[in-house]
Amino acid sequence: MMNRQSRKKNSILNSSLGLLTQGVMMVCQFIMQTVFIKTLGAEYLGLNGLFTNVLQFLALAELGIGGAITFSLYNPIANNDTPLIRSIMKLYKKVYTYIGLFILGGGIIISFFLNAFISGSTIQNMQMLFLLFLLNSAVSYFFAYRRTLLIADQRAYVDSMNQAIFKVIQVMLQTVFLVATHNYVFYLIIQIVVTVSSNFSIYAKTQKLYPFLKDSDVKLKKLTTRF
């Protein structure tokens, strides 16, 4: 954990890198959308938009739980209460695993009814494409609790740098494969691989920053009153 002065410095660093990351994300999004339209066309862009909307609907399962648990971390972090932090993180991990599985299950069910949302499309294997898109969304929840700890501990800059670096890598790989193959499947597979890699990188980083998280013999505390 950090002292008050370190937190102040990190707060400034968080703001600076947060703005830089947003700029990088916007540029990457513009480049990716331009390449996407030129290589796959408007029909695939519409399909990608539909998939995004469906996943946003399923993501309502989160219901602000992340914000509540982030808030619950501030006091134990300030008091350097590592047993409580560890217990909250164990709870958060369990909750977000359930949410990820719920989104995965709900998405699989919805995949059988995609034709109700689309008419006259010439795109083949639409269900398989949606399931790949769904998998990328679901796996993003399995390490989300580690990113939240960084944010609560005024180390959001670590998460910002992680997102920016992996976003650039993703756009570079997707651009190369789209230009070379014009294949939406490669686009989706790269997205999944980068998401998993980004999450694993955050996991490894938090293991070093917070070694007490490695302990697995601590029972889950009753945290209801702290939320």
C-alpha positions in Angstrom: 0.0 0.0 0.0 1.1 3.6 -0.5 1.4 6.6 1.8 -0.5 9.9 1.3 2.2 11.6 -0.7 2.6 8.6 -3.1 -1.2 8.7 -3.6 -1.1 12.3 -4.6 1.6 11.7 -7.1 -0.2 8.7 -8.5 -3.4 10.7 -8.7 -1.7 13.2 -11.1 -0.1 10.3 -13.0 -3.5 8.6 -13.3 -5.1 11.8 -14.8 -2.3 12.3 -17.2 -2.1 8.8 -18.5 -5.8 8.5 -18.5 -6.1 11.4 -21.0 -3.2 9.9 -23.0 -4.9 6.5 -23.1 -8.2 8.0 -24.2 -6.4 9.7 -27.1 -4.7 6.4 -28.1 -8.0 4.6 -27.9 -9.8 7.2 -30.1 -7.0 7.0 -32.7 -7.0 3.2 -32.7 -10.8 3.1 -33.0 -10.7 5.4 -36.0 -8.0 3.4 -37.7 -9.8 0.1 -37.0 -13.2 1.3 -38.2 -11.6 2.6 -41.4 -9.8 -0.6 -42.1 -12.9 -2.6 -41.1 -15.2 -0.9 -43.6 -12.7 -1.0 -46.5 -11.9 -4.7 -46.0 -15.2 -6.2 -44.9 -17.8 -3.7 -45.9 -20.9 -2.0 -44.4 -22.8 -5.3 -43.8 -20.1 -6.7 -41.5 -19.9 -3.3 -39.7 -23.7 -3.5 -39.1 -23.3 -7.1 -37.8 -20.5 -6.0 -35.5 -22.7 -3.2 -34.2 -25.6 -5.7 -33.6 -23.3 -8.0 -31.6 -22.1 -5.0 -29.5 -25.7 -4.0 -28.7 -26.7 -7.5 -27.7 -23.6 -7.8 -25.4 -24.3 -4.4 -23.9 -27.8 -5.7 -23.0 -26.3 -8.8 -21.3 -23.8 -6.7 -19.5 -26.6 -5.1 -17.5 -26.1 -8.2 -15.3 -23.3 -6.3 -13.6 -25.8 -3.9 -12.1 -23.1 -1.6 -10.7 -21.6 -4.3 -8.5 -18.1 -3.2 -9.6 -18.6 0.4 -8.3 -19.9 -0.9 -4.9 -17.0 -3.2 -4.4 -14.5 -0.5 -5.5 -16.0 1.8 -2.8 -15.7 -1.0 -0.2 -11.9 -1.2 -0.9 -11.1 2.4 -0.1 -11.2 2.1 3.7 -9.2 -1.1 4.1 -6.6 0.2 1.6 -6.3 3.4 3.6 -5.9 1.3 6.8 -3.6 -1.3 5.2 -6.1 -4.0 6.2 -4.7 -6.7 4.0 -6.9 -9.5 5.3 -10.1 -7.5 4.6 -8.7 -6.5 1.1 -8.0 -10.1 0.4 -11.5 -11.2 1.5 -13.2 -8.5 -0.7 -11.1 -9.5 -3.7 -12.1 -13.2 -3.2 -15.7 -12.1 -3.1 -15.3 -9.9 -6.2 -13.6 -12.7 -8.1 -16.5 -15.1 -7.3 -19.2 -12.5 -8.2 -17.6 -11.6 -11.5 -17.0 -15.2 -12.4 -20.7 -15.8 -12.0 -21.5 -12.7 -14.1 -19.1 -13.8 -16.9 -20.7 -17.3 -16.9 -24.2 -15.7 -16.9 -23.3 -13.6 -19.9 -21.8 -16.6 -21.7 -24.9 -18.7 -21.0 -27.3 -15.9 -21.9 -25.4 -15.2 -25.1 -25.4 -18.8 -26.2 -29.2 -18.9 -25.8 -29.6 -15.6 -27.8 -27.3 -17.0 -30.5 -30.1 -19.4 -31.6 -32.5 -16.4 -32.3 -30.1 -14.1 -34.2 -32.2 -14.4 -37.3 -35.0 -12.6 -35.5 -32.8 -9.5 -35.4 -31.4 -9.7 -39.0 -33.2 -10.2 -42.3 -31.8 -10.6 -45.8 -28.2 -10.9 -44.6 -25.7 -12.8 -46.9 -23.2 -13.4 -44.1 -22.6 -17.1 -43.4 -22.0 -18.8 -40.1 -23.6 -15.9 -38.1 -24.1 -17.9 -35.0 -20.4 -19.0 -34.9 -19.3 -15.4 -35.4 -21.5 -14.2 -32.5 -20.2 -16.9 -30.2 -16.6 -15.8 -30.9 -17.7 -12.2 -30.2 -19.5 -13.4 -27.0 -16.4 -15.3 -25.8 -14.3 -12.2 -25.9 -16.9 -10.3 -23.7 -17.2 -13.2 -21.2 -13.5 -13.7 -20.6 -13.1 -10.0 -19.9 -14.9 -10.5 -16.6 -12.7 -13.2 -15.2 -9.9 -10.8 -14.1 -11.9 -7.6 -13.8 -11.5 -7.6 -10.0 -7.7 -7.2 -10.3 -8.2 -4.0 -12.4 -10.6 -2.6 -9.7 -8.0 -3.0 -7.0 -5.5 -1.0 -9.0 -8.1 1.8 -9.4 -9.0 1.8 -5.8 -5.4 1.9 -4.8 -4.7 5.0 -7.0 -2.8 2.9 -9.5 -5.2 3.3 -12.4 -2.2 4.3 -14.5 -1.1 0.7 -14.6 -4.5 -0.3 -16.0 -4.4 2.6 -18.5 -1.0 1.7 -19.8 -2.1 -1.9 -20.1 -5.2 -1.0 -22.1 -3.3 1.3 -24.4 -0.5 -1.1 -25.2 -2.7 -4.0 -25.9 -5.1 -1.9 -27.9 -2.3 -0.8 -30.2 -1.2 -4.5 -30.5 -4.7 -5.5 -31.3 -5.3 -2.9 -33.9 -1.9 -3.7 -35.6 -2.7 -7.4 -35.8 -6.3 -7.0 -36.9 -5.2 -4.5 -39.6 -2.6 -6.9 -41.0 -5.0 -9.9 -41.0 -8.0 -7.9 -42.4 -5.9 -6.5 -45.2 -4.4 -9.9 -46.0 -7.4 -12.1 -45.6 -10.6 -10.0 -45.4 -11.7 -12.5 -42.8 -13.9 -11.5 -39.9 -13.1 -14.7 -38.0 -9.4 -13.8 -37.7 -10.5 -10.3 -36.5 -12.5 -11.9 -33.7 -9.9 -14.5 -32.7 -7.3 -11.8 -32.4 -9.7 -9.8 -30.2 -10.1 -12.8 -27.9 -6.3 -13.5 -27.7 -5.5 -9.9 -26.9 -8.2 -9.7 -24.2 -6.9 -12.8 -22.5 -3.3 -11.6 -22.8 -4.2 -8.2 -21.4 -6.0 -9.8 -18.5 -3.2 -12.2 -17.7 -0.7 -9.2 -17.8 -2.8 -7.4 -15.2 -3.1 -10.5 -13.1 0.7 -11.0 -13.1 1.3 -7.3 -12.3 -1.1 -7.3 -9.3 0.5 -10.5 -8.0 3.8 -8.6 -7.7 2.2 -5.4 -6.3 0.0 -7.2 -3.8 1.7 -10.5 -2.8 -0.8 -11.0 0.0 -3.4 -11.9 -2.7 -1.5 -15.2 -3.3 -2.7 -16.5 0.1 -5.5 -18.9 -0.4 -6.2 -20.0 3.2 -8.2 -17.0 4.3 -11.9 -17.5 4.7 -14.3 -15.1 3.1 -15.5 -12.5 5.6 -19.0 -11.3 6.0 -18.9 -8.1 4.0 -22.6 -7.3 3.5 -22.6 -4.3 6.0 -19.5 -2.8 4.3 -21.3 -2.4 0.9 
